[in-house]
Amino acid sequence: MLEMAAKLTRAPGAMLESDVSQLRDVGFSDRDILDIVEVTAYYAYANRIVDGLGVGLEAWIPEGS
């Protein structure tokens, strides 16, 4: 699951049906896989919005987090 999320984050154009099949093979349902992809995509989207607007860290978050 984490390998797929990392691949989707780093190289979304490289995703293959075999990536989905590997998750099915270890017991993830199609709904589980959809959830994994949606959460991964949402965080990528949200981070790009924040970075694109130049939003800084909250005061309570230590640098390097």
For each residue, the residues with C-beta under 8 A, 3 or more apart:
1: 4 5 23 28 36
2: 5 6
3: 6 7
4: 1 7 8 19 22 23 36 40
5: 1 2 8 9 36 39 40
6: 2 3 9 10
7: 3 4 10 11 14 15 19
8: 4 5 11 12 15 37 40 41 44
9: 5 6 12 40 43 44
10: 6 7
11: 7 8 14 15
12: 8 9 15
13:
14: 7 11
15: 7 8 11 12 19
16: 19 20
17: 20 21
18: 21 22
19: 4 7 15 16 22 23
20: 16 17 23 24 33
21: 17 18 24 25
22: 4 18 19 25 26
23: 1 4 19 20 26 28 32 33 36
24: 20 21 27 28 29 30 33
25: 21 22
26: 22 23
27: 24
28: 1 23 24 32 33 36
29: 24 32 33
30: 24 33 34
31: 34 35
32: 23 28 29 35 36
33: 20 23 24 28 29 30 36 37
34: 30 31 37 38
35: 31 32 38 39
36: 1 4 5 23 28 32 33 39 40
37: 8 33 34 40 41
38: 34 35 41 42
39: 5 35 36 42 43
40: 4 5 8 9 36 37 43 44
41: 8 37 38 44 45
42: 38 39 45 46
43: 9 39 40 46 47
44: 8 9 40 41 47 48
45: 41 42 48 49
46: 42 43 49 50
47: 43 44 50 51
48: 44 45 51 52
49: 45 46 52 53
50: 46 47 53 55
51: 47 48 54 55
52: 48 49
53: 49 50
54: 51
55: 50 51
56:
57: 61 63 65
58: 61
59:
60:
61: 57 58 65
62: 65
63: 57
64:
65: 57 61 62
